[in-house]
Amino acid sequence: MIDTNKDGRVSRKELGAFFKKNSVKISSKELKQQIQAVDLNGDGYLSLEELRVAFGNKMSH
């Protein structure tokens, strides 16, 4: 699960922790760039809908 606090959105901290847990090495700069690329409404967080759009059916809730 990416949205660890279950607030309906994914923060940079949550996404970074998810990547680390899954042995994905990514720098803070790369993480920020990835979020900006997927963050369609520009609020600095990834909604579950934005994640679905970005990753399609590869994600589960």
Backbone torsions as a table, in degrees:
resi	resn	phi	psi	omega
1	MET	NA	135.3	-179.5
2	ILE	-92.3	-44.1	-177.5
3	ASP	-80.7	78.0	-171.1
4	THR	-67.7	-29.6	179.0
5	ASN	-94.0	2.5	173.7
6	LYS	55.1	42.2	177.5
7	ASP	-97.4	5.3	177.0
8	GLY	86.7	7.2	177.6
9	ARG	-148.5	159.6	-176.4
10	VAL	-115.0	123.8	178.6
11	SER	-86.9	168.9	176.2
12	ARG	-60.3	-40.3	179.7
13	LYS	-61.8	-44.7	179.9
14	GLU	-65.0	-42.7	-179.5
15	LEU	-66.9	-40.8	177.3
16	GLY	-61.0	-42.6	178.6
17	ALA	-64.9	-38.6	178.1
18	PHE	-62.7	-46.2	178.9
19	PHE	-61.5	-45.1	-179.1
20	LYS	-61.2	-44.2	179.7
21	LYS	-60.6	-31.6	-178.1
22	ASN	-100.0	20.0	175.4
23	SER	58.8	33.9	175.6
24	VAL	-98.4	118.3	179.6
25	LYS	-88.8	123.2	-179.2
26	ILE	-148.5	135.4	179.4
27	SER	-77.8	163.9	177.4
28	SER	-58.8	-39.7	179.4
29	LYS	-63.9	-45.1	179.3
30	GLU	-64.7	-39.6	178.8
31	LEU	-61.7	-45.3	178.2
32	LYS	-60.5	-43.4	179.4
33	GLN	-63.6	-40.6	179.0
34	GLN	-63.3	-43.0	179.0
35	ILE	-64.2	-44.9	179.7
36	GLN	-61.2	-35.1	-179.2
37	ALA	-68.8	-29.1	-175.2
38	VAL	-101.7	-21.5	-175.6
39	ASP	-75.5	85.4	-173.3
40	LEU	-66.2	-32.0	-178.5
41	ASN	-95.4	-1.9	173.4
42	GLY	71.3	23.0	-178.0
43	ASP	-88.5	-1.1	178.8
44	GLY	87.5	-1.6	178.4
45	TYR	-124.9	161.5	174.9
46	LEU	-107.6	119.6	175.2
47	SER	-76.3	162.0	177.8
48	LEU	-61.8	-33.3	177.1
49	GLU	-66.6	-42.2	177.8
50	GLU	-61.9	-38.5	177.1
51	LEU	-66.1	-40.6	178.1
52	ARG	-62.6	-42.5	179.0
53	VAL	-62.3	-43.6	-176.8
54	ALA	-70.6	-40.1	-172.2
55	PHE	-111.7	-3.7	177.2
56	GLY	58.9	-140.5	-175.7
57	ASN	-78.7	4.0	179.6
58	LYS	-77.1	-7.7	-178.0
59	MET	-108.6	151.5	169.4
60	SER	-123.6	163.7	-176.7
61	HIS	-63.6	NA	NA
